[in-house]
Amino acid sequence: MRAGMTPTNVINGPASPEGTGLEIDKMSKKHIETHFNAFLGEIIKRIPEADRKCFKIAVQDSYETGGQNFTDDFIDDFRERYNYDPTPFLSTYKGYVVNNQTESDRFLWDMRRLVADKIAYVGGLRDVIHKYGLTTWLENYGHWGFPSEFMMYGGQSNEIEGELGDIENRAATLCGHIYGKTKISAESNTSGGPAYSRFPAMMKQRNDRFFAEGINNTLLHVYLIQPYEDKNPGVNAWFGNEFDQKNTWFYQLDVYILYLKKVNFMLQQGLNVADVAYFTGEDTPKMTGITDLELLIGYQYDYINAEVIEKHMTVKDGLLTIPHGTQYKLMVLPMLETMRPELLIKIEQLINDGVIIMGFAPSRSPSLQNQPDADSIVKETAKKMWDEEDGVNVKHRKLGNGYILSGLKMSEAFELIDLVPDCKLPEDNTIHFRHRSMKGIDIYFISNQTDQTKVIHPEFRVTGKQPELWEATSGSIRDLPVYTFKKQTTLVPLKLAPYESVFVVFRNKANNSSFTKVTDNYPEPIFVNELKEPWKVTFDSSFRVPTKPIIFETLYDWITSQDELIRYYSGTAHYTIDFKTPELEENETIFIDLGHLTAMAKVKVNGAYAGGVWTYPYQLNITELVKKGDNKLEIEVVNNWKNRLIGVMKLPEAKRMTWCFVNPYNSQSPLQPSGLFGLSTIKKLQYKNKKTRS
């Protein structure tokens, strides 16, 4: 048999014709630098340094170009790494058994591990790009032949990013937490649904879900450059949401972005708090981990890899500690029989120093390196560590200053080590959370993932401090007067609107509260009046619409109108109405409730901007803008392009006045509810023990 090295013949993509060619060798830093010099290096050479002020980052997308199992000097590197010659085992690449099945499997394990460790296009690009003052940005996962280990792979990059999918975002957040990344980004609002049918309220639930999983830097996907001034809505794609300037709600997008920025800012403060570190094992390739013992609701976890355990993990105050400060109460081992002796010895040291490990003893090394001595060391060390603990008759034992647990349910383990939930929540998993901690301040992000109003009684693992409600949608901050201190926790009643998310912040010392009712935290609003006088509605005259203002006797959904110009309208409409308010008493807050709308709205009261609404609850505080007696209300409402794209399909092509690259609709496609509809009211309420800020 003869063996040689050949390219994989995989073509890169997506790429322009000029940039299309064979994929490079991602295990070679030398070839990575050559590739860089031929592409980004040419840009650097041609643009003076003084003019490169906005050229700061090289972005590496998700890995989707197949596997790789050899490179220059691979045999020499292998021999140096494992202290044996791989040449006799190369026929295992073709499925042949060399010596015996065990040795062949162990060689292949060593080969895959070395490939994963040598995938250098992240670290290689980082090293060369740092020479020019630039940094790297990586989606640290892959599909279709990803050959590495996602956490170690991402740890080499300056910044990491996921996308709004379960595995991808977890890959980014879990890597970020153990490698000390302050920002963990996500390619956000990616979708493949019908064009121009979505708007920020539809995106919020998924955004908030991944905020609760650790994402804290939002990248909107997608913004396409528009080459045609005369074509509307213009160039679009089958993927992503349309965040470009030709979308109808682009000029109200600032309201949504302000929410994202506030949440991002809060979730970048301090350190992530997680109780459990699930060790992912040493096998490669690996794109995610396993929670062999499912974590209970109210706790958070991270995955952790062998590199961080061996190189960086220490013990401080009985907690597993990583140099940047992240700590864990418990590490759970995977249900595997293998572990390298070097790693097992490091875990033994951690236990002796005071940490708690849960899992069963390994019985052998996965590697052919230093055999049979490696297997002997694993067996001897495991016997010393676990002794008579078998997970059936004996389920925990002390070792040095720490403990080894095995055969326990997670609830039993937490009871044994006295670990109460970080945030005790309903067991139906409808409420998600994320906890950050900094310099005596605890920040909890709480998200209602349902379309129902929820009254909950979470218990936060904080005591002796005043709970504060920080609302990212409005920017308001106020004390919550109702709370109960328990031995290790603080119970705080919360009321969340559909899909609403809030921050509960603990930073100032407090005594026991004398308030007891949920309504003390959330006073019942008092009806002032209904906005039911005739509304004057003006549509954008640059579109095919009624040219004069129209009187709406009541608010209604545009798609129910008998006038096709209104039914198929897409764009902005201005609603105006007069209303009266009484004189406010001390500590009273007055607000407007717009009921329901599609898709977004901005509000003025007496000519002054009151703010924008884009999600439940569609309410704004207008206390500082109203006056006793007569007031004027102006509402700028915008919907999607969808209804217009459907309506014009009834017209001859020459009269449609719309164009987009992807239009999935026909004249019979269902319309999307639009405009301002439902009950709009003015209400007031009075907070107890009021301390509010904004």
C-alpha positions as CSV (number, residue, x, y, z in Angstrom):
1,M,0.0,0.0,0.0
2,R,1.2,3.5,-0.9
3,A,0.1,6.6,1.0
4,G,0.2,10.2,-0.1
5,M,-1.3,13.6,0.6
6,T,-3.8,15.3,-1.7
7,P,-6.1,18.3,-1.6
8,T,-9.7,17.7,-0.5
9,N,-10.8,19.4,-3.7
10,V,-13.4,21.4,-1.8
11,I,-14.3,24.7,-3.4
12,N,-14.8,27.8,-1.2
13,G,-18.1,29.6,-1.1
14,P,-20.1,31.7,-1.2
15,A,-17.6,33.8,-3.2
16,S,-17.4,36.0,-6.2
17,P,-16.0,34.4,-9.4
18,E,-12.7,36.2,-8.8
19,G,-12.5,34.8,-5.3
20,T,-13.5,31.2,-6.0
21,G,-11.0,28.4,-5.7
22,L,-9.8,25.5,-3.6
23,E,-10.1,25.6,0.2
24,I,-6.8,26.2,1.9
25,D,-5.0,23.9,4.4
26,K,-6.5,25.0,7.7
27,M,-4.0,23.0,9.7
28,S,-1.0,25.1,8.4
29,K,-0.2,28.5,9.8
30,K,2.2,29.0,6.9
31,H,-0.6,28.5,4.4
32,I,-3.0,30.6,6.4
33,E,-0.6,33.5,6.3
34,T,-0.1,33.1,2.5
35,H,-3.8,33.2,2.0
36,F,-4.2,36.2,4.2
37,N,-1.5,38.1,2.3
38,A,-3.2,37.3,-1.0
39,F,-6.6,38.6,0.1
40,L,-6.8,40.9,3.1
41,G,-3.1,41.7,2.9
42,E,-3.7,43.3,-0.5
43,I,-6.3,45.6,1.0
44,I,-3.9,46.6,3.7
45,K,-1.1,47.3,1.2
46,R,-3.3,49.4,-1.0
47,I,-5.0,51.5,1.7
48,P,-2.8,53.9,3.7
49,E,-2.8,53.2,7.4
50,A,-4.3,56.6,8.2
51,D,-7.3,55.7,6.0
52,R,-8.0,52.3,7.6
53,K,-9.8,53.7,10.6
54,C,-12.9,51.5,10.2
55,F,-11.0,48.4,9.1
56,K,-10.6,46.6,12.4
57,I,-11.8,43.0,12.3
58,A,-11.5,39.9,10.1
59,V,-14.6,37.9,10.3
60,Q,-14.6,34.1,10.1
61,D,-18.0,32.5,9.3
62,S,-19.1,29.1,10.5
63,Y,-17.1,26.1,9.3
64,E,-19.0,24.4,6.5
65,T,-16.4,23.0,4.1
66,G,-15.7,19.4,5.1
67,G,-13.1,17.6,7.1
68,Q,-9.3,17.4,6.9
69,N,-7.0,14.7,8.2
70,F,-3.5,15.5,7.1
71,T,-1.1,18.4,6.5
72,D,2.6,19.2,5.9
73,D,4.8,17.7,8.6
74,F,1.9,15.9,10.1
75,I,3.9,12.7,10.8
76,D,6.6,14.6,12.5
77,D,4.2,16.6,14.6
78,F,2.3,13.4,15.5
79,R,5.5,11.6,16.6
80,E,6.5,14.6,18.7
81,R,3.1,14.8,20.3
82,Y,2.4,11.1,21.1
83,N,5.9,9.7,21.1
84,Y,5.2,6.9,18.6
85,D,5.4,6.6,14.8
86,P,2.0,6.9,13.1
87,T,3.3,5.6,9.7
88,P,2.3,1.9,10.3
89,F,-1.2,3.0,11.2
90,L,-1.9,5.1,8.1
91,S,-3.8,2.2,6.5
92,T,-6.5,2.7,9.1
93,Y,-7.5,5.8,7.1
94,K,-8.9,3.3,4.5
95,G,-10.6,1.1,7.2
96,Y,-7.9,-1.5,7.7
97,V,-7.2,-2.8,11.2
98,V,-3.5,-2.6,12.2
99,N,-2.4,-5.1,14.9
100,N,-5.8,-5.2,16.5
101,Q,-9.0,-3.2,16.8
102,T,-8.1,-1.5,20.1
103,E,-4.8,-0.1,18.8
104,S,-6.3,1.0,15.5
105,D,-9.1,2.8,17.4
106,R,-6.7,4.5,19.7
107,F,-4.5,5.6,16.8
108,L,-7.5,7.1,15.1
109,W,-8.5,8.9,18.4
110,D,-5.0,10.4,18.6
111,M,-5.2,11.4,14.9
112,R,-8.6,13.1,15.3
113,R,-7.4,14.8,18.5
114,L,-4.3,16.2,16.8
115,V,-6.3,17.4,13.8
116,A,-8.7,19.2,16.2
117,D,-5.8,20.8,18.0
118,K,-4.0,21.8,14.8
119,I,-6.9,23.4,13.0
120,A,-4.9,26.6,12.9
121,Y,-6.9,28.9,10.7
122,V,-8.3,30.6,13.7
123,G,-5.1,30.9,15.7
124,G,-3.0,31.3,12.6
125,L,-5.1,34.1,11.2
126,R,-5.2,35.8,14.7
127,D,-1.4,35.7,14.8
128,V,-0.9,37.3,11.4
129,I,-3.7,39.8,11.7
130,H,-2.4,41.1,15.0
131,K,0.7,42.3,13.2
132,Y,-1.6,44.9,11.6
133,G,-3.5,46.0,14.7
134,L,-6.6,44.0,13.6
135,T,-8.6,41.4,15.6
136,T,-10.5,38.2,14.7
137,W,-14.2,37.5,15.0
138,L,-15.3,33.9,14.7
139,E,-18.5,31.8,14.5
140,N,-17.0,29.0,16.6
141,Y,-18.9,26.0,15.3
142,G,-19.5,24.2,12.0
143,H,-21.5,21.7,10.0
144,W,-20.7,19.2,7.3
145,G,-17.3,17.9,8.5
146,F,-16.3,20.3,11.3
147,P,-13.1,18.7,12.4
148,S,-12.3,20.6,15.7
149,E,-13.6,21.0,19.2
150,F,-15.9,24.0,19.4
151,M,-14.7,25.6,22.7
152,M,-11.0,25.3,22.1
153,Y,-11.6,26.4,18.5
154,G,-13.4,29.6,19.7
155,G,-11.0,30.3,22.5
156,Q,-8.3,31.2,20.0
157,S,-10.3,34.1,18.5
158,N,-10.5,37.6,19.9
159,E,-14.3,37.6,19.7
160,I,-16.9,34.9,19.1
161,E,-20.3,34.8,17.6
162,G,-23.3,32.4,17.4
163,E,-26.5,32.7,15.4
164,L,-30.1,32.4,16.6
165,G,-30.1,28.6,16.6
166,D,-29.9,26.3,19.7
167,I,-26.5,24.5,19.1
168,E,-24.8,27.5,17.5
169,N,-25.6,30.0,20.2
170,R,-24.8,27.6,22.9
171,A,-21.4,26.9,21.2
172,A,-20.7,30.6,21.4
173,T,-21.9,31.4,24.9
174,L,-20.4,28.4,26.6
175,C,-17.1,29.0,24.9
176,G,-17.2,32.7,25.9
177,H,-17.9,32.0,29.5
178,I,-14.9,29.7,30.0
179,Y,-12.4,31.7,27.9
180,G,-13.3,35.1,29.4
181,K,-15.0,36.8,26.5
182,T,-16.8,39.9,27.6
183,K,-18.9,40.1,24.5
184,I,-20.6,37.1,23.0
185,S,-22.4,38.0,19.8
186,A,-25.1,36.4,17.7
187,E,-26.1,36.7,14.1
188,S,-29.6,37.8,15.1
189,N,-33.1,37.5,13.6
190,T,-31.9,35.2,10.9
191,S,-34.9,33.5,9.3
192,G,-36.1,31.9,6.1
193,G,-39.8,32.9,6.3
194,P,-41.8,35.0,3.8
195,A,-40.2,38.2,2.7
196,Y,-41.2,41.5,4.4
197,S,-43.6,39.7,6.8
198,R,-41.7,40.1,10.0
199,F,-41.2,43.0,12.4
200,P,-39.4,43.5,15.8
201,A,-42.3,42.3,18.0
202,M,-42.1,38.9,16.2
203,M,-38.4,38.7,16.9
204,K,-38.4,39.5,20.6
205,Q,-39.2,36.1,22.0
206,R,-36.3,34.4,20.3
207,N,-33.9,37.3,21.0
208,D,-34.8,37.2,24.7
209,R,-34.5,33.4,24.8
210,F,-30.9,33.6,23.7
211,F,-30.1,36.6,25.9
212,A,-31.1,34.2,28.7
213,E,-28.6,31.7,27.3
214,G,-25.8,34.2,27.4
215,I,-25.8,36.2,24.2
216,N,-25.0,39.8,25.0
217,N,-24.1,41.5,21.7
218,T,-26.7,41.6,18.9
219,L,-25.8,41.7,15.2
220,L,-28.9,42.3,13.0
221,H,-29.1,40.0,10.0
222,V,-29.4,41.1,7.3
223,Y,-28.6,44.6,5.9
224,L,-28.4,44.6,2.1
225,I,-26.9,47.5,0.2
226,Q,-29.6,48.9,-2.1
227,P,-28.3,49.7,-5.6
228,Y,-31.6,51.0,-7.0
229,E,-33.1,54.3,-5.8
230,D,-36.2,53.8,-8.0
231,K,-37.0,50.2,-7.1
232,N,-39.0,49.5,-3.9
233,P,-38.7,47.6,-1.6
234,G,-35.6,46.7,-3.5
235,V,-33.0,44.0,-3.2
236,N,-33.8,41.3,-0.6
237,A,-32.8,37.7,0.1
238,W,-34.6,34.4,1.0
239,F,-32.8,34.5,4.4
240,G,-32.7,37.1,7.2
241,N,-34.9,40.0,8.0
242,E,-34.9,43.2,6.0
243,F,-33.1,45.8,8.1
244,D,-32.1,48.0,5.2
245,Q,-33.2,51.6,4.7
246,K,-35.9,50.7,2.1
247,N,-38.0,48.6,4.6
248,T,-41.1,50.5,5.8
249,W,-40.2,50.4,9.5
250,F,-36.5,51.3,9.0
251,Y,-36.9,54.8,10.4
252,Q,-38.6,53.5,13.6
253,L,-35.9,50.8,14.0
254,D,-34.1,53.0,16.6
255,V,-36.7,52.1,19.2
256,Y,-36.0,48.4,18.8
257,I,-32.2,48.9,18.6
258,L,-32.3,51.0,21.8
259,Y,-33.9,48.0,23.6
260,L,-31.2,45.7,22.2
261,K,-28.4,48.0,23.3
262,K,-29.8,48.3,26.9
263,V,-30.0,44.5,27.2
264,N,-26.6,44.0,25.7
265,F,-25.0,46.6,28.0
266,M,-26.6,45.0,31.1
267,L,-25.6,41.5,30.1
268,Q,-22.0,42.5,29.5
269,Q,-21.5,43.7,33.1
270,G,-19.5,41.6,35.6
271,L,-19.3,37.8,35.2
272,N,-21.7,35.2,34.2
273,V,-23.1,33.1,37.1
274,A,-23.4,29.3,36.6
275,D,-23.4,26.6,39.2
276,V,-22.5,23.5,37.1
277,A,-19.7,22.9,34.7
278,Y,-20.4,19.9,32.4
279,F,-17.1,18.4,31.2
280,T,-17.5,17.6,27.5
281,G,-14.9,14.8,27.3
282,E,-11.8,14.6,25.2
283,D,-13.2,13.0,22.0
284,T,-13.1,14.9,18.8
285,P,-14.6,16.3,16.6
286,K,-17.1,18.0,18.8
287,M,-19.6,20.7,18.2
288,T,-21.6,20.5,21.4
289,G,-21.7,18.8,24.8
290,I,-24.0,16.6,26.7
291,T,-25.8,17.1,30.0
292,D,-25.9,13.5,31.0
293,L,-27.7,14.5,34.2
294,E,-30.3,17.1,33.2
295,L,-30.0,20.4,35.1
296,L,-33.0,21.5,37.1
297,I,-34.9,24.7,36.4
298,G,-33.5,27.6,38.3
299,Y,-29.8,26.8,37.7
300,Q,-27.4,27.6,34.9
301,Y,-24.6,25.6,33.5
302,D,-21.5,25.9,31.2
303,Y,-19.7,23.2,29.3
304,I,-16.0,22.9,30.0
305,N,-13.2,21.3,28.1
306,A,-9.9,19.5,28.9
307,E,-7.7,22.5,27.8
308,V,-9.3,24.8,30.4
309,I,-9.3,22.2,33.1
310,E,-5.6,21.2,32.6
311,K,-4.2,24.7,31.9
312,H,-6.3,27.2,33.7
313,M,-8.6,25.7,36.4
314,T,-7.8,26.2,40.1
315,V,-9.7,26.1,43.3
316,K,-10.7,29.2,45.3
317,D,-13.1,29.1,48.3
318,G,-14.1,25.5,47.4
319,L,-15.1,26.5,43.9
320,L,-13.8,25.6,40.5
321,T,-12.2,28.8,39.4
322,I,-11.0,30.1,36.0
323,P,-8.4,33.0,36.0
324,H,-10.8,35.7,34.7
325,G,-13.1,35.0,37.8
326,T,-15.8,32.6,36.6
327,Q,-16.6,29.9,39.2
328,Y,-18.6,26.7,39.5
329,K,-19.9,24.8,42.5
330,L,-19.9,21.4,40.8
331,M,-18.3,19.7,37.8
332,V,-20.1,16.8,36.2
333,L,-18.1,14.2,34.2
334,P,-19.6,12.6,31.1
335,M,-20.7,9.0,31.0
336,L,-17.5,7.8,29.4
337,E,-15.1,5.1,30.3
338,T,-12.0,6.9,29.0
339,M,-9.8,9.7,30.2
340,R,-6.1,10.5,29.6
341,P,-4.0,10.0,32.8
342,E,-2.7,13.6,32.8
343,L,-6.3,15.0,32.9
344,L,-7.4,12.5,35.6
345,I,-4.4,13.5,37.8
346,K,-5.4,17.2,37.4
347,I,-9.0,16.4,38.4
348,E,-7.7,14.5,41.4
349,Q,-5.7,17.6,42.4
350,L,-8.7,19.8,42.1
351,I,-10.8,17.5,44.4
352,N,-8.0,17.4,47.0
353,D,-8.0,21.2,46.9
354,G,-11.6,21.4,47.8
355,V,-14.0,21.1,44.8
356,I,-16.9,18.7,44.2
357,I,-17.0,16.4,41.2
358,M,-19.9,14.2,40.2
359,G,-19.5,11.2,37.9
360,F,-18.1,7.6,37.6
361,A,-14.5,6.5,37.4
362,P,-12.8,6.1,34.0
363,S,-11.2,2.7,33.4
364,R,-8.7,3.4,30.6
365,S,-7.1,6.0,28.4
366,P,-8.5,6.7,24.9
367,S,-5.0,7.2,23.5
368,L,-2.3,4.8,22.2
369,Q,0.2,7.1,23.8
370,N,2.4,5.6,26.5
371,Q,0.5,2.3,26.5
372,P,0.2,0.1,28.5
373,D,1.4,2.4,31.2
374,A,-1.3,5.0,30.5
375,D,-4.1,2.5,31.2
376,S,-2.4,1.4,34.4
377,I,-2.1,5.0,35.7
378,V,-5.8,5.6,34.9
379,K,-6.9,2.5,36.8
380,E,-4.7,3.1,39.8
381,T,-5.6,6.8,40.0
382,A,-9.3,6.1,39.6
383,K,-9.2,3.4,42.3
384,K,-7.5,5.8,44.7
385,M,-10.1,8.5,44.0
386,W,-13.3,6.5,43.9
387,D,-12.2,3.6,46.2
388,E,-15.4,1.8,47.3
389,E,-17.8,4.4,45.8
390,D,-19.8,2.6,43.1
391,G,-22.8,4.8,42.7
392,V,-25.1,2.2,44.1
393,N,-24.1,1.2,47.6
394,V,-21.8,4.2,48.1
395,K,-22.7,7.4,46.3
396,H,-20.3,10.0,47.8
397,R,-17.0,10.2,49.6
398,K,-14.6,12.8,50.8
399,L,-11.2,13.1,49.1
400,G,-8.8,15.6,50.6
401,N,-10.8,18.8,51.0
402,G,-13.3,18.0,48.3
403,Y,-15.9,15.4,47.4
404,I,-16.7,12.8,44.7
405,L,-20.4,12.1,44.0
406,S,-21.8,9.4,41.8
407,G,-25.1,7.7,41.2
408,L,-27.1,10.6,42.5
409,K,-29.9,12.5,40.9
410,M,-29.1,16.2,40.4
411,S,-31.7,17.1,43.0
412,E,-30.0,14.8,45.5
413,A,-26.6,16.2,44.7
414,F,-27.8,19.8,45.2
415,E,-29.5,18.9,48.5
416,L,-26.3,17.2,49.7
417,I,-24.1,20.2,48.9
418,D,-26.8,22.7,50.0
419,L,-27.1,24.4,46.7
420,V,-30.5,26.2,46.3
421,P,-31.7,27.5,42.9
422,D,-30.0,30.6,41.7
423,C,-33.5,31.8,40.5
424,K,-36.4,29.6,41.5
425,L,-38.9,29.7,38.7
426,P,-42.1,27.9,37.5
427,E,-41.4,24.3,36.5
428,D,-43.1,24.6,33.2
429,N,-40.0,26.4,31.8
430,T,-42.0,29.3,30.5
431,I,-39.8,31.9,32.3
432,H,-36.1,32.0,31.4
433,F,-33.3,33.8,33.2
434,R,-29.6,34.9,33.1
435,H,-27.6,36.1,36.1
436,R,-24.6,38.4,36.0
437,S,-22.6,39.5,39.1
438,M,-20.3,42.4,39.7
439,K,-18.8,44.1,42.7
440,G,-21.7,43.5,45.1
441,I,-24.4,43.9,42.4
442,D,-26.5,41.1,41.1
443,I,-28.3,41.5,37.8
444,Y,-31.0,39.0,36.8
445,F,-32.6,39.1,33.3
446,I,-36.1,37.6,33.4
447,S,-38.0,36.7,30.2
448,N,-41.6,35.6,29.7
449,Q,-41.5,33.3,26.8
450,T,-45.3,33.0,26.4
451,D,-48.1,35.1,24.8
452,Q,-49.8,35.3,28.2
453,T,-49.5,37.7,31.1
454,K,-47.6,35.9,33.9
455,V,-47.7,36.6,37.6
456,I,-44.7,34.7,39.2
457,H,-42.9,34.6,42.5
458,P,-39.3,33.9,41.7
459,E,-36.8,33.4,44.5
460,F,-33.4,35.0,43.8
461,R,-30.2,33.6,45.5
462,V,-29.5,37.0,47.1
463,T,-30.6,38.3,50.5
464,G,-30.5,41.6,52.4
465,K,-30.8,43.8,49.3
466,Q,-33.5,46.0,47.8
467,P,-34.9,44.5,44.5
468,E,-35.1,47.1,41.7
469,L,-37.1,46.7,38.4
470,W,-35.1,47.9,35.3
471,E,-37.3,47.9,32.2
472,A,-35.2,47.8,29.0
473,T,-38.2,48.7,26.8
474,S,-38.9,52.0,28.5
475,G,-35.6,52.7,30.3
476,S,-37.4,53.1,33.7
477,I,-36.0,52.0,37.0
478,R,-38.0,51.7,40.2
479,D,-37.8,49.9,43.6
480,L,-40.1,47.0,44.1
481,P,-41.6,47.4,47.6
482,V,-42.8,43.8,47.9
483,Y,-40.2,41.2,48.7
484,T,-39.5,38.6,51.3
485,F,-36.1,37.7,52.7
486,K,-35.5,34.0,53.3
487,K,-32.5,32.1,54.6
488,Q,-30.6,32.2,51.3
489,T,-33.0,33.9,48.9
490,T,-35.3,36.8,48.3
491,L,-38.8,36.2,46.9
492,V,-40.0,39.0,44.6
493,P,-43.5,38.9,43.0
494,L,-43.3,39.9,39.3
495,K,-46.0,40.5,36.7
496,L,-44.9,40.1,33.1
497,A,-46.8,41.1,30.0
498,P,-46.8,38.7,27.0
499,Y,-43.2,38.2,25.9
500,E,-42.0,40.9,28.3
501,S,-38.5,40.8,29.8
502,V,-37.1,42.8,32.6
503,F,-34.0,43.1,34.8
504,V,-34.3,42.6,38.5
505,V,-31.2,44.3,40.1
506,F,-30.0,43.9,43.7
507,R,-27.4,46.5,44.8
508,N,-28.5,48.4,47.9
509,K,-28.9,47.0,51.4
510,A,-32.5,46.8,52.7
511,N,-34.6,45.8,55.7
512,N,-37.6,43.5,55.6
513,S,-40.6,44.9,53.7
514,S,-43.9,45.7,55.2
515,F,-45.7,45.4,51.8
516,T,-47.3,42.1,50.9
517,K,-49.5,42.3,47.8
518,V,-48.5,41.8,44.2
519,T,-50.5,45.0,43.5
520,D,-48.0,46.9,45.7
521,N,-45.3,46.1,43.1
522,Y,-47.8,46.5,40.2
523,P,-50.6,48.9,41.1
524,E,-53.9,48.3,39.2
525,P,-54.3,51.1,36.6
526,I,-57.1,53.5,37.0
527,F,-59.1,54.2,33.8
528,V,-59.1,57.9,32.8
529,N,-60.7,57.9,29.4
530,E,-61.0,56.0,26.1
531,L,-59.7,57.5,22.9
532,K,-62.9,57.0,20.9
533,E,-63.5,60.3,19.3
534,P,-63.0,60.3,15.5
535,W,-59.4,60.0,14.5
536,K,-57.9,61.9,11.6
537,V,-55.6,59.6,9.6
538,T,-53.1,60.7,7.0
539,F,-51.3,58.3,4.7
540,D,-48.0,58.8,2.9
541,S,-48.8,60.6,-0.3
542,S,-45.7,59.2,-2.1
543,F,-47.5,55.8,-2.2
544,R,-50.7,54.8,-4.0
545,V,-53.1,55.9,-1.2
546,P,-55.9,58.4,-0.5
547,T,-54.5,61.8,-1.0
548,K,-56.6,63.5,1.7
549,P,-56.8,62.8,5.4
550,I,-59.5,60.2,6.3
551,I,-61.7,60.2,9.4
552,F,-61.8,56.9,11.3
553,E,-64.9,56.8,13.5
554,T,-63.3,53.9,15.3
555,L,-59.9,52.3,15.1
556,Y,-59.8,49.3,12.8
557,D,-57.4,46.9,11.0
558,W,-56.6,48.3,7.6
559,I,-57.1,45.0,5.9
560,T,-60.8,45.1,6.8
561,S,-61.3,48.3,4.9
562,Q,-63.5,48.3,1.8
563,D,-61.1,50.8,0.2
564,E,-58.4,48.8,-1.6
565,L,-56.0,51.7,-1.3
566,I,-56.1,51.3,2.5
567,R,-56.5,47.5,2.6
568,Y,-53.3,47.0,0.6
569,Y,-51.4,50.0,2.0
570,S,-47.8,49.6,3.2
571,G,-46.0,52.4,4.9
572,T,-46.6,55.1,7.5
573,A,-49.9,56.6,8.6
574,H,-50.3,59.5,11.0
575,Y,-53.2,59.3,13.5
576,T,-54.2,62.4,15.4
577,I,-56.9,62.9,18.1
578,D,-57.6,65.3,21.1
579,F,-58.1,64.0,24.6
580,K,-58.6,65.4,28.1
581,T,-56.8,64.5,31.4
582,P,-57.6,65.5,35.0
583,E,-55.0,67.1,37.3
584,L,-52.6,64.5,38.6
585,E,-52.2,63.8,42.3
586,E,-48.8,63.3,44.0
587,N,-46.9,60.2,42.9
588,E,-49.4,59.5,40.1
589,T,-48.2,58.3,36.7
590,I,-50.3,58.7,33.6
591,F,-49.7,56.6,30.5
592,I,-51.2,55.8,27.2
593,D,-52.1,52.2,26.2
594,L,-52.4,51.8,22.4
595,G,-54.0,48.4,22.7
596,H,-52.5,46.6,19.7
597,L,-50.9,47.6,16.4
598,T,-48.8,46.3,13.5
599,A,-45.9,46.9,13.3
600,M,-44.4,49.9,15.2
601,A,-45.4,53.3,16.3
602,K,-43.9,56.6,17.6
603,V,-46.0,59.0,19.7
604,K,-46.1,62.7,20.3
605,V,-48.1,64.4,23.0
606,N,-48.7,68.1,22.7
607,G,-46.0,68.2,20.0
608,A,-43.4,66.6,22.2
609,Y,-41.9,63.2,21.5
610,A,-43.1,60.6,24.0
611,G,-41.3,57.6,22.7
612,G,-41.9,54.5,20.5
613,V,-43.7,51.2,21.0
614,W,-42.9,48.0,19.2
615,T,-43.9,45.2,21.6
616,Y,-46.2,44.3,24.5
617,P,-47.3,46.1,26.5
618,Y,-47.9,48.9,23.9
619,Q,-47.8,51.6,26.6
620,L,-45.9,54.9,27.2
621,N,-45.5,57.0,30.2
622,I,-46.7,60.5,29.3
623,T,-46.8,62.1,32.7
624,E,-44.3,64.9,31.9
625,L,-46.1,65.8,28.6
626,V,-49.8,66.0,29.5
627,K,-51.6,69.0,31.0
628,K,-54.9,69.3,32.8
629,G,-57.6,69.7,30.3
630,D,-57.1,69.5,26.5
631,N,-54.2,67.6,25.0
632,K,-53.2,66.6,21.4
633,L,-52.0,63.1,20.5
634,E,-50.2,62.2,17.3
635,I,-49.3,58.6,16.5
636,E,-47.1,57.6,13.6
637,V,-47.9,53.9,12.8
638,V,-46.0,51.8,10.2
639,N,-46.7,48.3,8.9
640,N,-44.8,45.9,6.6
641,W,-44.4,45.8,2.8
642,K,-46.3,42.5,2.7
643,N,-49.8,43.8,2.0
644,R,-48.6,46.1,-0.8
645,L,-46.7,43.2,-2.5
646,I,-49.9,41.2,-2.4
647,G,-52.2,43.9,-3.6
648,V,-50.2,44.9,-6.6
649,M,-50.4,41.4,-8.0
650,K,-54.0,42.3,-8.9
651,L,-52.6,45.0,-11.2
652,P,-51.0,44.8,-14.7
653,E,-47.2,44.4,-14.2
654,A,-46.6,47.9,-15.7
655,K,-48.6,49.5,-12.9
656,R,-47.3,47.7,-9.9
657,M,-44.7,50.2,-8.9
658,T,-43.0,47.6,-6.7
659,W,-40.0,45.4,-7.2
660,C,-38.0,43.0,-5.0
661,F,-35.7,40.1,-5.7
662,V,-37.7,37.6,-3.7
663,N,-41.5,37.9,-3.7
664,P,-43.2,34.8,-2.6
665,Y,-46.8,36.2,-2.8
666,N,-49.7,36.1,-5.2
667,S,-52.9,38.0,-5.3
668,Q,-54.6,35.4,-3.1
669,S,-52.0,35.4,-0.3
670,P,-53.4,36.2,3.1
671,L,-52.9,39.8,4.3
672,Q,-51.2,40.8,7.5
673,P,-53.2,42.8,10.2
674,S,-52.0,46.4,10.0
675,G,-52.4,49.8,11.5
676,L,-53.6,50.8,15.0
677,F,-56.5,48.7,16.2
678,G,-58.1,47.6,19.4
679,L,-58.9,49.8,22.4
680,S,-56.7,52.8,23.0
681,T,-57.0,54.3,26.5
682,I,-55.5,56.8,28.9
683,K,-54.8,55.4,32.4
684,K,-53.1,56.4,35.6
685,L,-51.6,54.5,38.5
686,Q,-49.9,55.3,41.8
687,Y,-46.7,53.5,43.0
688,K,-46.2,52.9,46.7
689,N,-42.8,53.7,48.2
690,K,-42.0,55.4,44.9
691,K,-38.4,55.7,43.9
692,T,-38.2,55.8,40.1
693,R,-35.5,56.8,37.7
694,S,-35.2,56.7,33.9
